[in-house]
Amino acid sequence: AQSVTQPDIHITVSEGASLELRCNYSYGATPYLFWYVQSPGQGLQLLLKYFSGDTLVQGIKGFEAEFKRSQSSFNLRKPSVHWSDAAEYFCAVGAGDSSYKLIFGSGTRLLVRP
Amino acid sequence: GAVVSQHPSWVICKSGTSVKIECRSLDFQATTMFWYRQFPKQSLMLMATSNEGSKATYEQGVEKDKFLINHASLTLSTLTVTSAHPEDSSFYICSATGTTKTQYFGPGTRLLVL
């Protein structure tokens, strides 16, 4: 069965520093992969997605992610973090059937030091 | 594009009453809508999947008579929490997907049952 692991529950970075949030997935075929961000009390906003093609995906707000099949990873990166990036980040993989269901990771909370 | 709205954004009700939450896709046709529940500091828990014009598919452990889902049109799905009790208090989030295999999320509805 598909699964998603986000090994870091919390990450704290200084404003202006680079960021990498880890995501590992378990899936038999080529997965559909997503990163979403959730601010407190809000819904989820799509940052980026990977379906096929170029393994380096650009998203909104300066985020990018790289699909590495050999490592079953889809890590999210940003070269310079802003205080407004503080939020919860969720990695998700498509369930692989026709339902369009998503399997979510447990999330990583990003704290930004001024 | 791909905007999903939810109404109401928050609701307080007395125990034993029913509450209806609406989820609308504003600028695309949503063939499939999903309803999630999120507890504080946790990931999203999928409750059910609804396809326009057909009965919803509920996840294991979700009471279908308790959480009534209707997806009457390609832009509207509703979740009715029947005979709500304090343990139903939670943050409910919907998402919608069209032909892009991508879920777009609403802003969420916070339910407090007294």
Interface residues (C-beta under 8 A of the other chain):
Chain A: Y32 F34 Y36 G41 Q42 G43 L44 Q45 L46 K49 F51 F90 G94 S99 Y100 K101 L102 F104 G105 S106 G107
Chain B: A2 V4 Q6 T32 F34 Q42 S43 L44 L46 T49 T57 F91 I93 S95 T97 K101 T102 Q103 Y104 F105 G106 P107 G108 R110
